[in-house]
């Protein structure tokens, strides 16, 4: 047999290469945008963290890891870490509990479809508002002359007006409450979708075996929801850790750093004190934490698949 007769014609080979390259042409613009808007800024911030007086000084000095040592020794950064841990942990736990309760209520068979529809709209309202709307709404409500203080005076709970966002002992709890209110609908909607995806055969089998409501919940409902709950916890941890707009527009990190978190600390270092090197260092530390959580999230998704 002639060797040239079995060879692929040049036209057919070119057509095959075009077909293989077509998907890459579609994703090429997205890859370029991600490289310009994500990869390059991250590399620049990492580089800034290794120099002193970047942007301000035309000839910054390379200092290596000295900025990291300075940030980790900064008492304001320590305070920001403690506030962030309280803010994140309390928010995540409350999001999980409230979202689970509301999702169970909306999934119950004892409510009609119209009633469920009304409750879904009401419960999901906080998720529809932007951070600026939420901040303004709660600042008005928590004002010394606001709605909450009015009810406090009506029910004689306190003789003095409470400055929820100006009191160092209350401000962080108040901001955390606002974040809880604005974030629980994400859990509620996701858990509700998971509940509706659980087969009714499992519940019928457990009923035949004599299992009560609590046993059914812990042995069927929770195990079936475990992949969703794990994903929600990881995503919420990263989102809450990076929460900035809500805190900045309600308290600005005050009073006297009472609500200072890592995100507001980074912002103040850059745009209030013009210490861009310190701000970049704090951003890199936050990036490392979020990356670690992201790796666990990806592994969990792969294991789930």
C-alpha positions, 0 to 999 in steps of 0.5 A: 500500500502506498504510504502517501495514500494513508496520510491525512490531506492538508485541508482535512488536517487544517480543519481538524486543528481549527475545530480543536482550537475553536473552544480556546478562541471563545475563552481567550478574551476571558483569560486575558481579562482575568490576567489583567484584572486579577493576576497582574494586580495580585502580583503587584500587591505581593511585590509592594509588600516587599518594599518600603514606601511604595507609590509615595516614594519614587524609589522604594527600598526593598525590605523583604519580610520586614513589613510582614513582621511589622504588621504581625507586631502591630497591636491595631492588627491584633485588635482587627484579627480578634474583631474579625474572628468574632464577626466571622464566627458569630455571623456564620453560626447565626447564618447557619441556624437561622437559614436552617430554621427558615428553610425547614419552615418553608419546606414543611407540608403544613403550610399552603403554597401561597403562604410559603410564597409570601414567607419566601419573599419576606425572608429573602428581602435582606438578600435583595438589598445592596450594602449601602441600602442595608447600612443606611437602613440600620443606621437610621434604626440604630440611631439614638433617636431611631426606631429601636430606642423608641421601643426601648423607651416605650417598654421602659427597658432603659432610661437612657438612649442607647448609641448602638453604633457609637458605644465601644461595648455594643458597636461590634455586636450591632454590626455583626447583627446587621451582617447576620440579618443581611446574610442568612437568606443565602443559607435559607435558599440554598438549604431549601433547595437541598431539602427539596432534593431529598427523596421522600422515599428515605423519610417514608422508610424511616417512618416505617422503621419507627424513627421519630422527627429528631432521629429522622433529622439527624440521620437523614436530613443532615447527612443529605445536606452535608455537602451543601452545608460544607460549601456554604460554610466555606463560601460564607467564611471567605465572604464574611472575612472580606466584608468591608462595605457594610462595616465601613458605611455603618461605623468606619471601624470605630468607635476607637477601633471597636469594629476594626476588622482586617479589611478596614485595617487594610483600607485605613493603612492605604487611604488614610495613613498612605502606608501602601506597603503595610496595606499590601502586606495585610492584603497578602496575609488575607489572600493567603488565608482565603487561598487556604480556604479556597483549596479546601473548598475545591477539594470538597467539591471534587470529593463531592463530584 
